[in-house]
Amino acid sequence: MGFFDRLYYGKAGKRDYSEMDMPKTRVSLFFLVLKDHFFDLIKVNFLQLVFWIPFLLWTYLNLIAIQSIDVDTVLAMENGAQELVGRISSYLVMWLLGLIPCVAITGPSSAGAAYIMRNWARDQHAFLFSDYKDAFKSNWKAALAVSSFTAFLPVLAYTAIAYYGQLAASSMMMVAPLIVVFSATLMWTLMLPLIYPMMIGYELRFKHLIKNAFLMAAARLPQMALARLITAIPVAVLLIGLYLGNGVTVLIVSLYYLLFGFAFSRLVYASFANGIFDKYLNPHIEGAQVNQGLRPKSEEDELFADDEEDDEDEEEIGDDEDED
């Protein structure tokens, strides 16, 4: 394949070397894909960024509004602390309400990006623009439903926490609804990285899509929490930079999302999702392949694993004899 063919079609998913040279773990595969598709991730990021611009602009405008509050003047008022909290709370509610349409429109784009990242995370080829467009068109209804609920959830959670929080101050029984709201919000956050990859990869009704995502996220809670923590690091750095007034940090994180961040998050989610689907979904689907992109286990690997188990058994027997 010539240079211009590779430029037009992209790199093939299968490499020229043998299967025994393929990565053995998903972590190795992730970094291999990251190296091979680094500049392609920037292209996918731009495709997503178009739909995230309203979110970014609305958030920026609200940050300016909050920073415009004259804290010293407000605190000098009677009940100044309460007044300051009230003003910030009003801006926060306004921001959350404005986020509803801003986040809702991102769903179909997330589905398109999830298809490309699903393939790349399995070391398969994907036509960047055409596959993105096809996945966008064929999944836009389900994706829009998911993103719309995601957009409404922060408003519902904030309202519920504020309401039950006031009640909990006078009655400890109201702590229970607070825990329910917090748990439900957290669970949806952990389910979301699985929903889009499952949506584009399997023919499921919407209720089964949500049900399966819930069950698998619950079964793999630490892994999903890790996926979310990895992608939340830049957000945490951004918030720290805003709090400290460090403009350089804010600029770096902003450039990260403008060039790379949204696509990188999708790649992280796809890598975790592929492993979970290989454990819970693909083995039960006739003809579905498992561990795509990973080195197939050879007889040497199995013998080595058996030897390790035998060594462990011998060590346990030796320990038992020492105890006797």
N, C-alpha and C positions, 0 to 999 in steps of 0.2 A: 504494500500500500504506500503510495507516494505522499509527499509532504502536504500537498493541497487536498488530497483525499482525507488525510487525518485531520486537517484543519476544518474541513466541512462536516465530516461525519463524527469526528471525535475519536477518542481512543477506544479500542475494543476491550470488552471485559475480560477476555481470555488472553493471557500472556503467552510468550513464546517458550518460557521455560516449563519444566515438568511439574506435575502436581505435587511432587515431594518438596518443591521449593516454595510452595504456597504458604502463607502464614498459618500457624497452628492455633492461634487464639484470636478472639475478636478485638482485643486491644491492639495487637499487631496489625490486624486487617484495617482497623480504624485509622491508624497513623499512616499506613500505606496508601489508603484512599485519600487521606488528607494531603499527602505529598503529591499524588498523581493528579488530583482535581482541584488544587489550590486556586488557580485562576478561574476555573469553571465555577467554583463556589461564589466568587465575586459576581459572576454573571447572574447566577440564580438569586443572589442577594438583591441585585438591582430589580429583578422581576418581582420579588416580594416587597421591596422598599416602596414601589409605586403605591401599593395598597396600605402601607404603614405610614405614609406621609401625613395623612390627617391626624393619626394618633400622636405622632411626634410634634406636629405644629400645635395641637390642642394642649398637649402636656407642657410645651415650652411657654405658651401664653399664660397658662395657669401658674407656672413657676414664677414668671415675671410679676403676676398679680400678687402672689403671696409675698414675694420679696419687697414689694412696694409698701407693705404694711410698716408703718412707723412704730416699731416695737416699744421704744422708750415712751412715746406719747401715749400709746394705748395703756401701758403698764402704770402710767401716772394717773390714769382715771380711777374713779371709785370702782372697786371690783375689777381692776385692770387685768388681772390674770384670767378671770372668767371671760372678760370681753375679748382678750386675745385668743383664747381657745375657741370661742364662738365664731370669730371671724375666720380663723383657719379652718374650722369645721365647715363653715358655709362654702368656702372655696373648694374644699375637698369634695363636698356633695356635688357642687356644680361640675367639678372635673369628672367625677364618676358618671354623672348623667350624660355629659358630653362624650364620654368614652363609648357609650352604647353603640352608636352608629359607626364610630371609628374602628372599633374592634370587630363588629359584626361583618364588615365588608372584607375582612382579611381571610375568612374561612376558605373560600375557593382557591385563593392563592396558596394557602398552606397545604391544601390537598395536592395542587400541582407540584409544589416543591417537595412534598413528602414522597411522591412517586419517583422523582429523580433520585432523591437521597436513599430511598429504599433500594433502588438498583445499584447505586454506587456503593452503598454499605455492604452489598453482597458481591461486589466486584463484577457487576454486570454493566453492560453498555446502556446508555440512555441518550436519546436525541434531545438535547437540552430544551430547545424551544418547542418542537412539535410534541414531545411527550408531556411537557409542562402544560401546553394548551389542551391536549386531549384529556389529561387527568383533571384539569380545571373544569372543562365542559361536562365531563361524565359524572362528576361528583359534587357539582356546585350546590345542589339542593341540600344534601346531607351535610356538607361542609358549612353551608350558611346557617343551618339549624344549630350545629355545634358551636360555631363562633358567636351566634346570637345569644345562646345561653351563657357562654363564657363572658360575653359583654354585660349581661344583666346580673351575673353572679356577684361581682363586687358591690353593686348597689344594694342587692338583697342582703348580702352578708354584713355590710356596714350598718344598714338600717336595723337588722336584727340584733347585732351586737350592741348598738347604741341603746336600743329599746330594752333588751333583756339585761344589759349592764346596769341600767338605772334601777330596774326591778331587783336585781341581785344585791344592790346596796342595802335593801331593806328586808330581803328574804333570800336565804341561802338556797331555797328550792329552785330559784330562777337560774342558778348556776348550771343546772342540767340542760336547759335549752341553749345556753351559751356554748356548752361543750358539743351539743349536737350540730349547731351551726358551724362551729369551727371545724369539726370533724368532716362534715359534708363538703365544706369549701376546700379543705386540704385534700380530700379524696378525689374531688374533681380535678384539682391541680395535678395530682399524680396520674390520673387516668388519661389526661389530655395528650401526653406524648405517644400513647398507644392508639388513640382513636383515629388520627389521620392516617398513619401507616396501615392500620387494619381496614380502614375505609377504602383505600385505593388498591388493596391487595386481595380482598375477599368479598364475595357477593353475600352480604348480610343485610337483613332488615335493620332499620335504625334501632329498634329496641334491643335486638340481639347484639348490635355493635356496642351499645352502651353497656349492656350486661356483661359481655365478654371482657370489655376493657376494665370494668370494675373488678371482676373476679381475678383477672391476671395482675392488675395493679395491687390488689390485696395480697395475692400470693407472692408477689415479688416487691413487697413494700420497700425494703432497703435499696434495691437496685433502682427503683423509680425515684426514690428520694435522692439518690446519688446523681441520677441524670438531671434532676431539677436543680440540685445544688451546683453542679458544674456550670449550667447555663445561667445561674443566678449570680455568679461571681462578678461579672461586669456590672450588673445592676447594683450590687452592694458597694462596689468601688465608686460608682457614679454617685450614690447617695452620700457616701462618706465625703467625696469631693465637694458636693453641694453644701454639706453641713460645714465643712472647713473653709469653704469659699476658695477652693483650689481650682482655678480655671484651667490649668494644664491637664489635670486629671479628667475634668469634665470634657475637654476637647478630645482627649485620647479615646475615651469610652464612646463619645459621639461618633468619631471616625470609625471606630470598631463596628458599630452597628450600621453605619452608612455604607461600609464597604464589605462587611464580612459576617456580622453577628447573627443576623436572622438565619442565614443559610447554615452557619456552623451549628446553631442550636438544632436545626432540622436534622443535620447529619448525626449529631449525638443521639437524638431521640430515635432515629432510624436504626442506629447500631444496637441500642438497647432493645428496641422492639423486635428486630430480627432474631435475636437470641431467645427472647421470651416466646415468640411465635413458633420457633423451632422446638420448643419444649412442650407447649400446650396446644398448638393448633395443627401444625404441619404433619406430625406423626399420625394424626387421625383423619387426614385428607388423602384419598387415594391418588397417587401420582405426584404428590407434593414433594419437592426436594428439601432436604434438611442440610444445614451447615454449608450453604452455598458460599463460595469464596474462600472457604477454609480448606486446609490440607486434609485429605481423606486419611482416616486411621489405617495404618499399615499393620502387617503381622508383627513387625519389629516393635511398633508402639504398643501393641497388645501384650507381647511378651515382656516388654519393659515394665508395663503396668502390673502384669502378673508377678514379676520379680520383686517389684516394690511392695506389693501386698504380702508376698512370702516373707520378705525381710521384716515388715512390720509385725507379722505373726510371730516370727522367731524372736523379735525383741520383746513382744508381750509375754511369750513363754519364758524367756530368760528372766524377765522382771518377776514373773510369778515364782520361779524357782528361787530367786534371791530372797523373796519375801518368806518362802518356806524355810 
